[in-house]
Amino acid sequence: MNYDPYGCPIRYWLSIFGDKWSLLIVRDIMFKERQNYGQFQSAGEGISTSVLASRLNHLEKYGIISKSHDEDHGKRYIYALTDKGKELAGIIINIIDWSEKFDEKTLVEENFISALRKNPEALMKKMMS
């Protein structure tokens, strides 16, 4: 029997983000302004080159990120969130909020969490732009 990710919202989500790397790549683009393979590779997470290449292709296939040639560096690609990818901002912000409450070693910056708790709509609007 073939696995069909469509129909169930949780199954669909997991078919795209069921590994730890995909969401970390989205995080890096959204919050850390990383744009190219080398920046993702040197992020300090320890992702292998083959897994990174696979995850970037996977996210592009599902329309979460787009890939374009870097005009300044011929062979390099620039990755960016698509509108579909930007829609993940609310989910990621909720994950950050939840984790900050319960992770005693959190690295969430105080000004970010303060902005989130003070005016989540404004923070979300900023993240979507």
N, CA and C atoms as an extended XYZ file, in Angstrom:
387
Properties=species:S:1:pos:R:3:atomname:S:1:resname:S:1:resid:I:1 pbc="F F F"
N         0.839       -1.173        0.000 N   MET     1
C         0.000        0.000        0.000 CA  MET     1
C         0.886        1.239        0.000 C   MET     1
N         0.604        2.188       -0.882 N   ASN     2
C         1.375        3.423       -0.966 CA  ASN     2
C         0.960        4.383        0.134 C   ASN     2
N         1.928        5.091        0.654 N   TYR     3
C         1.679        6.099        1.678 CA  TYR     3
C         1.189        7.377        1.010 C   TYR     3
N         0.024        7.857        1.416 N   ASP     4
C        -0.544        9.080        0.870 CA  ASP     4
C        -0.581       10.132        1.977 C   ASP     4
N         0.238       11.197        1.868 N   PRO     5
C         0.284       12.193        2.940 CA  PRO     5
C        -0.929       13.119        2.970 C   PRO     5
N        -1.722       13.105        1.927 N   TYR     6
C        -2.828       14.045        1.821 CA  TYR     6
C        -4.053       13.560        2.583 C   TYR     6
N        -4.870       14.515        3.003 N   GLY     7
C        -6.118       14.200        3.697 CA  GLY     7
C        -6.064       14.530        5.171 C   GLY     7
N        -5.108       13.985        5.877 N   CYS     8
C        -4.969       14.243        7.319 CA  CYS     8
C        -3.973       15.385        7.520 C   CYS     8
N        -4.361       16.457        8.219 N   PRO     9
C        -3.454       17.598        8.407 CA  PRO     9
C        -2.134       17.232        9.091 C   PRO     9
N        -2.184       16.350       10.071 N   ILE    10
C        -0.958       15.964       10.791 CA  ILE    10
C        -0.062       15.139        9.871 C   ILE    10
N        -0.638       14.204        9.154 N   ARG    11
C         0.137       13.369        8.231 CA  ARG    11
C         0.774       14.236        7.144 C   ARG    11
N         0.023       15.227        6.626 N   TYR    12
C         0.558       16.127        5.603 CA  TYR    12
C         1.729       16.929        6.162 C   TYR    12
N         1.559       17.513        7.356 N   TRP    13
C         2.629       18.280        8.007 CA  TRP    13
C         3.872       17.409        8.188 C   TRP    13
N         3.669       16.213        8.709 N   LEU    14
C         4.804       15.323        8.956 CA  LEU    14
C         5.486       14.876        7.672 C   LEU    14
N         4.752       14.807        6.574 N   SER    15
C         5.394       14.421        5.311 CA  SER    15
C         6.378       15.489        4.845 C   SER    15
N         6.166       16.731        5.281 N   ILE    16
C         7.076       17.820        4.918 CA  ILE    16
C         8.109       18.060        6.015 C   ILE    16
N         7.668       18.077        7.271 N   PHE    17
C         8.534       18.482        8.377 CA  PHE    17
C         8.748       17.374        9.408 C   PHE    17
N         8.686       16.130        8.983 N   GLY    18
C         8.821       15.013        9.906 CA  GLY    18
C        10.247       14.700       10.332 C   GLY    18
N        11.175       15.502        9.900 N   ASP    19
C        12.569       15.340       10.311 CA  ASP    19
C        12.998       16.645       10.972 C   ASP    19
N        14.059       16.614       11.728 N   LYS    20
C        14.457       17.835       12.434 CA  LYS    20
C        15.090       18.877       11.523 C   LYS    20
N        15.627       18.474       10.403 N   TRP    21
C        16.392       19.401        9.573 CA  TRP    21
C        15.530       20.382        8.796 C   TRP    21
N        14.401       19.952        8.288 N   SER    22
C        13.579       20.822        7.446 CA  SER    22
C        13.140       22.084        8.175 C   SER    22
N        12.644       21.920        9.379 N   LEU    23
C        12.192       23.086       10.138 CA  LEU    23
C        13.367       23.966       10.567 C   LEU    23
N        14.522       23.366       10.818 N   LEU    24
C        15.705       24.157       11.160 CA  LEU    24
C        16.176       24.993        9.966 C   LEU    24
N        16.052       24.456        8.760 N   ILE    25
C        16.403       25.230        7.566 CA  ILE    25
C        15.447       26.409        7.421 C   ILE    25
N        14.156       26.163        7.609 N   VAL    26
C        13.178       27.257        7.549 CA  VAL    26
C        13.496       28.296        8.616 C   VAL    26
N        13.809       27.854        9.813 N   ARG    27
C        14.196       28.769       10.901 CA  ARG    27
C        15.391       29.620       10.493 C   ARG    27
N        16.395       28.979        9.900 N   ASP    28
C        17.598       29.702        9.502 CA  ASP    28
C        17.314       30.769        8.456 C   ASP    28
N        16.422       30.475        7.529 N   ILE    29
C        16.065       31.472        6.522 CA  ILE    29
C        15.241       32.585        7.157 C   ILE    29
N        14.269       32.203        7.982 N   MET    30
C        13.323       33.155        8.541 CA  MET    30
C        13.933       34.060        9.603 C   MET    30
N        14.732       33.507       10.485 N   PHE    31
C        15.222       34.261       11.639 CA  PHE    31
C        16.698       34.626       11.571 C   PHE    31
N        17.480       33.847       10.861 N   LYS    32
C        18.923       34.065       10.866 CA  LYS    32
C        19.449       34.558        9.527 C   LYS    32
N        18.525       34.773        8.595 N   GLU    33
C        18.833       35.344        7.283 CA  GLU    33
C        19.899       34.564        6.521 C   GLU    33
N        19.943       33.263        6.741 N   ARG    34
C        20.840       32.429        5.961 CA  ARG    34
C        20.191       32.198        4.606 C   ARG    34
N        21.010       32.172        3.558 N   GLN    35
C        20.464       32.108        2.207 CA  GLN    35
C        21.106       31.065        1.313 C   GLN    35
N        22.290       30.599        1.645 N   ASN    36
C        22.963       29.694        0.717 CA  ASN    36
C        23.470       28.444        1.435 C   ASN    36
N        23.827       27.473        0.625 N   TYR    37
C        24.247       26.166        1.109 CA  TYR    37
C        25.352       26.277        2.164 C   TYR    37
N        26.357       27.077        1.883 N   GLY    38
C        27.472       27.227        2.810 CA  GLY    38
C        27.039       27.787        4.154 C   GLY    38
N        26.118       28.737        4.149 N   GLN    39
C        25.619       29.307        5.401 CA  GLN    39
C        24.838       28.273        6.205 C   GLN    39
N        24.037       27.455        5.531 N   PHE    40
C        23.316       26.393        6.243 CA  PHE    40
C        24.300       25.366        6.794 C   PHE    40
N        25.305       25.028        5.997 N   GLN    41
C        26.294       24.026        6.401 CA  GLN    41
C        27.085       24.487        7.615 C   GLN    41
N        27.364       25.772        7.701 N   SER    42
C        28.182       26.281        8.814 CA  SER    42
C        27.344       26.801        9.979 C   SER    42
N        26.067       26.455       10.015 N   ALA    43
C        25.170       26.958       11.066 CA  ALA    43
C        25.470       26.361       12.441 C   ALA    43
N        26.265       25.301       12.481 N   GLY    44
C        26.623       24.716       13.766 CA  GLY    44
C        25.691       23.613       14.235 C   GLY    44
N        24.752       23.210       13.387 N   GLU    45
C        23.797       22.164       13.769 CA  GLU    45
C        24.343       20.764       13.502 C   GLU    45
N        25.350       20.664       12.624 N   GLY    46
C        25.956       19.367       12.331 CA  GLY    46
C        25.262       18.582       11.232 C   GLY    46
N        24.568       19.255       10.351 N   ILE    47
C        23.887       18.568        9.249 CA  ILE    47
C        24.913       18.121        8.207 C   ILE    47
N        24.757       16.902        7.722 N   SER    48
C        25.681       16.404        6.698 CA  SER    48
C        25.334       17.041        5.359 C   SER    48
N        26.295       17.040        4.455 N   THR    49
C        26.074       17.654        3.149 CA  THR    49
C        24.976       16.939        2.364 C   THR    49
N        24.931       15.621        2.452 N   SER    50
C        23.905       14.886        1.705 CA  SER    50
C        22.513       15.133        2.276 C   SER    50
N        22.390       15.209        3.582 N   VAL    51
C        21.088       15.489        4.197 CA  VAL    51
C        20.655       16.915        3.875 C   VAL    51
N        21.580       17.871        3.936 N   LEU    52
C        21.243       19.252        3.604 CA  LEU    52
C        20.739       19.354        2.163 C   LEU    52
N        21.442       18.754        1.237 N   ALA    53
C        21.022       18.789       -0.166 CA  ALA    53
C        19.640       18.162       -0.333 C   ALA    53
N        19.417       17.036        0.332 N   SER    54
C        18.139       16.348        0.258 CA  SER    54
C        17.005       17.203        0.832 C   SER    54
N        17.241       17.818        1.976 N   ARG    55
C        16.207       18.632        2.634 CA  ARG    55
C        15.900       19.890        1.821 C   ARG    55
N        16.909       20.520        1.253 N   LEU    56
C        16.667       21.697        0.421 CA  LEU    56
C        15.819       21.323       -0.798 C   LEU    56
N        16.138       20.214       -1.435 N   ASN    57
C        15.346       19.742       -2.573 CA  ASN    57
C        13.914       19.423       -2.155 C   ASN    57
N        13.767       18.788       -1.006 N   HIS    58
C        12.452       18.412       -0.475 CA  HIS    58
C        11.598       19.661       -0.211 C   HIS    58
N        12.182       20.657        0.452 N   LEU    59
C        11.447       21.885        0.757 CA  LEU    59
C        11.089       22.650       -0.511 C   LEU    59
N        11.969       22.603       -1.492 N   GLU    60
C        11.666       23.247       -2.766 CA  GLU    60
C        10.534       22.498       -3.484 C   GLU    60
N        10.580       21.188       -3.473 N   LYS    61
C         9.545       20.365       -4.104 CA  LYS    61
C         8.164       20.681       -3.527 C   LYS    61
N         8.086       20.890       -2.220 N   TYR    62
C         6.806       21.172       -1.565 CA  TYR    62
C         6.435       22.657       -1.586 C   TYR    62
N         7.255       23.479       -2.226 N   GLY    63
C         6.925       24.885       -2.376 CA  GLY    63
C         7.135       25.720       -1.132 C   GLY    63
N         7.969       25.257       -0.212 N   ILE    64
C         8.259       25.992        1.023 CA  ILE    64
C         9.365       27.012        0.776 C   ILE    64
N        10.340       26.638       -0.046 N   ILE    65
C        11.434       27.537       -0.393 CA  ILE    65
C        11.575       27.600       -1.911 C   ILE    65
N        12.224       28.647       -2.370 N   SER    66
C        12.570       28.767       -3.784 CA  SER    66
C        14.084       28.843       -3.901 C   SER    66
N        14.577       28.501       -5.060 N   LYS    67
C        16.022       28.499       -5.308 CA  LYS    67
C        16.278       29.327       -6.558 C   LYS    67
N        17.250       30.224       -6.470 N   SER    68
C        17.636       31.016       -7.636 CA  SER    68
C        19.152       31.149       -7.659 C   SER    68
N        19.696       31.401       -8.850 N   HIS    69
C        21.138       31.587       -8.982 CA  HIS    69
C        21.569       32.869       -8.270 C   HIS    69
N        22.689       32.793       -7.594 N   ASP    70
C        23.296       33.973       -6.977 CA  ASP    70
C        24.068       34.699       -8.072 C   ASP    70
N        23.624       35.886       -8.399 N   GLU    71
C        24.248       36.637       -9.492 CA  GLU    71
C        25.681       37.047       -9.171 C   GLU    71
N        26.017       37.138       -7.888 N   ASP    72
C        27.374       37.523       -7.489 CA  ASP    72
C        28.352       36.351       -7.492 C   ASP    72
N        27.835       35.134       -7.358 N   HIS    73
C        28.670       33.935       -7.315 CA  HIS    73
C        28.040       32.892       -8.233 C   HIS    73
N        28.619       32.707       -9.387 N   GLY    74
C        28.054       31.909      -10.466 CA  GLY    74
C        27.448       30.572      -10.125 C   GLY    74
N        28.137       29.742       -9.352 N   LYS    75
C        27.649       28.395       -9.088 CA  LYS    75
C        26.788       28.298       -7.830 C   LYS    75
N        26.687       29.366       -7.084 N   ARG    76
C        25.960       29.332       -5.813 CA  ARG    76
C        24.479       29.641       -6.028 C   ARG    76
N        23.642       29.039       -5.197 N   TYR    77
C        22.214       29.301       -5.216 CA  TYR    77
C        21.802       30.072       -3.967 C   TYR    77
N        20.747       30.856       -4.128 N   ILE    78
C        20.139       31.580       -3.020 CA  ILE    78
C        18.797       30.919       -2.743 C   ILE    78
N        18.544       30.621       -1.481 N   TYR    79
C        17.277       30.025       -1.065 CA  TYR    79
C        16.479       31.065       -0.293 C   TYR    79
N        15.181       31.102       -0.558 N   ALA    80
C        14.291       32.053        0.109 CA  ALA    80
C        12.961       31.369        0.387 C   ALA    80
N        12.253       31.870        1.377 N   LEU    81
C        10.925       31.344        1.661 CA  LEU    81
C         9.944       31.826        0.600 C   LEU    81
N         9.081       30.945        0.185 N   THR    82
C         7.972       31.315       -0.687 CA  THR    82
C         6.861       31.875        0.208 C   THR    82
N         5.786       32.331       -0.389 N   ASP    83
C         4.645       32.769        0.418 CA  ASP    83
C         4.140       31.623        1.293 C   ASP    83
N         4.127       30.431        0.742 N   LYS    84
C         3.726       29.248        1.512 CA  LYS    84
C         4.667       29.045        2.699 C   LYS    84
N         5.955       29.236        2.486 N   GLY    85
C         6.932       29.106        3.562 CA  GLY    85
C         6.779       30.188        4.622 C   GLY    85
N         6.487       31.404        4.180 N   LYS    86
C         6.290       32.509        5.126 CA  LYS    86
C         5.087       32.279        6.023 C   LYS    86
N         4.113       31.529        5.525 N   GLU    87
C         2.925       31.210        6.325 CA  GLU    87
C         3.272       30.376        7.557 C   GLU    87
N         4.463       29.820        7.592 N   LEU    88
C         4.905       29.035        8.754 CA  LEU    88
C         5.306       29.911        9.939 C   LEU    88
N         5.390       31.215        9.742 N   ALA    89
C         5.843       32.119       10.807 CA  ALA    89
C         5.035       31.941       12.089 C   ALA    89
N         3.731       31.873       11.972 N   GLY    90
C         2.891       31.733       13.163 CA  GLY    90
C         3.158       30.442       13.908 C   GLY    90
N         3.325       29.358       13.167 N   ILE    91
C         3.615       28.067       13.780 CA  ILE    91
C         4.962       28.108       14.490 C   ILE    91
N         5.956       28.649       13.814 N   ILE    92
C         7.302       28.697       14.397 CA  ILE    92
C         7.322       29.609       15.622 C   ILE    92
N         6.616       30.720       15.553 N   ILE    93
C         6.547       31.618       16.711 CA  ILE    93
C         5.880       30.912       17.891 C   ILE    93
N         4.828       30.128       17.623 N   ASN    94
C         4.189       29.373       18.706 CA  ASN    94
C         5.120       28.318       19.291 C   ASN    94
N         5.909       27.686       18.446 N   ILE    95
C         6.892       26.706       18.935 CA  ILE    95
C         7.929       27.403       19.820 C   ILE    95
N         8.400       28.559       19.370 N   ILE    96
C         9.381       29.318       20.157 CA  ILE    96
C         8.783       29.721       21.499 C   ILE    96
N         7.568       30.220       21.485 N   ASP    97
C         6.893       30.642       22.716 CA  ASP    97
C         6.768       29.477       23.688 C   ASP    97
N         6.303       28.341       23.196 N   TRP    98
C         6.135       27.165       24.040 CA  TRP    98
C         7.481       26.684       24.590 C   TRP    98
N         8.475       26.594       23.712 N   SER    99
C         9.794       26.109       24.128 CA  SER    99
C        10.458       27.042       25.125 C   SER    99
N        10.308       28.340       24.940 N   GLU   100
C        10.906       29.313       25.859 CA  GLU   100
C        10.343       29.139       27.260 C   GLU   100
N         9.079       28.786       27.368 N   LYS   101
C         8.445       28.586       28.679 CA  LYS   101
C         8.993       27.363       29.399 C   LYS   101
N         9.347       26.322       28.655 N   PHE   102
C         9.673       25.040       29.278 CA  PHE   102
C        11.130       24.609       29.143 C   PHE   102
N        11.903       25.254       28.305 N   ASP   103
C        13.317       24.916       28.129 CA  ASP   103
C        14.139       25.807       29.050 C   ASP   103
N        14.655       25.220       30.101 N   GLU   104
C        15.409       26.029       31.075 CA  GLU   104
C        16.749       26.505       30.537 C   GLU   104
N        17.166       26.002       29.397 N   LYS   105
C        18.410       26.453       28.767 CA  LYS   105
C        18.132       27.227       27.483 C   LYS   105
N        16.965       27.829       27.392 N   THR   106
C        16.559       28.505       26.164 CA  THR   106
C        17.551       29.574       25.744 C   THR   106
N        17.687       29.706       24.442 N   LEU   107
C        18.547       30.740       23.870 CA  LEU   107
C        17.717       31.841       23.207 C   LEU   107
N        16.406       31.827       23.441 N   VAL   108
C        15.537       32.853       22.868 CA  VAL   108
C        15.914       34.194       23.482 C   VAL   108
N        16.150       35.169       22.620 N   GLU   109
C        16.538       36.494       23.100 CA  GLU   109
C        15.369       37.150       23.824 C   GLU   109
N        15.686       37.829       24.907 N   GLU   110
C        14.668       38.457       25.744 CA  GLU   110
C        13.834       39.474       24.962 C   GLU   110
N        14.464       40.252       24.083 N   ASN   111
C        13.699       41.252       23.330 CA  ASN   111
C        12.702       40.590       22.376 C   ASN   111
N        13.044       39.416       21.842 N   PHE   112
C        12.116       38.706       20.961 CA  PHE   112
C        10.918       38.194       21.744 C   PHE   112
N        11.171       37.525       22.853 N   ILE   113
C        10.070       36.948       23.621 CA  ILE   113
C         9.208       38.047       24.235 C   ILE   113
N         9.831       39.161       24.596 N   SER   114
C         9.078       40.291       25.125 CA  SER   114
C         8.148       40.862       24.052 C   SER   114
N         8.656       41.014       22.836 N   ALA   115
C         7.838       41.505       21.727 CA  ALA   115
C         6.709       40.529       21.429 C   ALA   115
N         7.005       39.253       21.502 N   LEU   116
C         5.999       38.226       21.252 CA  LEU   116
C         4.880       38.300       22.283 C   LEU   116
N         5.245       38.414       23.527 N   ARG   117
C         4.240       38.409       24.593 CA  ARG   117
C         3.475       39.733       24.666 C   ARG   117
N         4.144       40.811       24.252 N   LYS   118
C         3.513       42.132       24.296 CA  LYS   118
C         2.525       42.318       23.151 C   LYS   118
N         2.943       41.963       21.924 N   ASN   119
C         2.095       42.196       20.761 CA  ASN   119
C         2.376       41.129       19.694 C   ASN   119
N         1.795       39.943       19.873 N   PRO   120
C         2.076       38.859       18.929 CA  PRO   120
C         1.659       39.174       17.492 C   PRO   120
N         0.600       39.947       17.318 N   GLU   121
C         0.147       40.286       15.970 CA  GLU   121
C         1.186       41.140       15.240 C   GLU   121
N         1.771       42.097       15.943 N   ALA   122
C         2.787       42.956       15.329 CA  ALA   122
C         4.028       42.145       14.962 C   ALA   122
N         4.426       41.245       15.842 N   LEU   123
C         5.593       40.401       15.575 CA  LEU   123
C         5.309       39.501       14.369 C   LEU   123
N         4.121       38.962       14.320 N   MET   124
C         3.748       38.090       13.207 CA  MET   124
C         3.761       38.875       11.895 C   MET   124
N         3.244       40.075       11.900 N   LYS   125
C         3.235       40.909       10.703 CA  LYS   125
C         4.659       41.178       10.235 C   LYS   125
N         5.553       41.454       11.175 N   LYS   126
C         6.957       41.707       10.859 CA  LYS   126
C         7.589       40.461       10.246 C   LYS   126
N         7.286       39.306       10.798 N   MET   127
C         7.865       38.060       10.318 CA  MET   127
C         7.363       37.708        8.913 C   MET   127
N         6.158       38.072        8.598 N   MET   128
C         5.572       37.744        7.296 CA  MET   128
C         6.112       38.633        6.179 C   MET   128
N         6.679       39.781        6.547 N   SER   129
C         7.169       40.709        5.511 CA  SER   129
C         8.565       40.352        5.057 C   SER   129
